[in-house]
Amino acid sequence: MGLALVVAADLLRSTVFVASQVSLEHINPYNLVYMRFLFSSVPIAIVAVLYRQHLGLRRELSNRWIWVLGAVYAMGFLFQYMG
């Protein structure tokens, strides 16, 4: 089961580069990054709501450095698409 999940994750991840290159021909980099974050935040928000008691999100989100690292990570995505 673990090997199948790794192979599935690798296949999904490998298609991102092709999809990004094709989509950059039709969408500007800012909108592409926005859409990636928007679509990935939906499942993360669902998990956060369902497991908020076990994850301790309030404590983590009150840490200022989490927000700084998140901003750096978001800028990395943006610069990756801008070239």
C-alpha positions in Angstrom: 0.0 0.0 0.0 2.8 2.4 0.9 4.6 1.8 -2.4 1.4 2.5 -4.3 0.9 5.8 -2.5 4.5 6.8 -3.2 4.1 6.0 -6.9 0.7 7.9 -7.1 2.3 10.9 -5.4 5.2 10.8 -7.7 3.0 10.6 -10.8 0.9 13.5 -9.6 3.9 15.6 -8.7 5.6 14.9 -12.1 2.6 16.3 -14.0 2.8 19.6 -12.2 5.7 20.8 -14.3 4.1 20.1 -17.6 0.8 21.6 -16.5 2.6 24.7 -15.2 4.4 25.3 -18.4 1.2 24.8 -20.5 -0.9 27.0 -18.2 1.7 29.8 -18.2 1.0 30.2 -21.9 -2.5 31.2 -21.1 -2.5 32.6 -17.5 -0.1 35.2 -16.0 2.1 34.0 -13.1 0.3 35.9 -10.4 -3.1 34.3 -11.2 -1.5 30.8 -11.5 0.1 31.1 -8.0 -3.2 32.4 -6.6 -5.2 29.5 -8.1 -2.7 26.9 -6.9 -2.9 28.2 -3.4 -6.7 28.5 -3.6 -7.2 25.0 -4.8 -4.7 23.5 -2.3 -6.2 25.4 0.6 -9.6 23.9 0.3 -8.6 20.3 1.4 -6.2 21.7 4.0 -9.0 23.8 5.5 -11.3 20.8 5.6 -8.7 18.7 7.5 -8.0 21.7 9.8 -11.7 22.0 10.7 -12.2 18.2 11.2 -9.1 17.8 13.3 -8.7 21.2 14.9 -8.7 19.7 18.5 -5.8 17.3 17.7 -3.7 19.6 15.6 -3.4 22.5 18.0 -3.8 25.0 15.2 -4.6 28.0 17.5 -1.2 27.7 19.1 0.7 27.3 15.8 -1.1 30.1 14.1 -0.4 32.5 16.9 3.4 32.1 16.3 4.6 35.0 14.3 7.4 33.0 12.6 4.9 30.6 11.1 3.4 33.6 9.2 6.9 34.8 8.2 7.9 31.4 6.8 4.5 31.1 5.0 5.1 34.5 3.3 8.6 33.4 2.3 7.3 30.1 0.9 4.6 32.0 -1.0 7.1 34.4 -2.5 9.2 31.4 -3.5 6.3 30.0 -5.5 5.7 33.4 -7.1 9.4 33.8 -8.1 9.5 30.3 -9.4 6.8 31.1 -12.0 8.1 34.6 -12.8 11.5 33.2 -13.7 
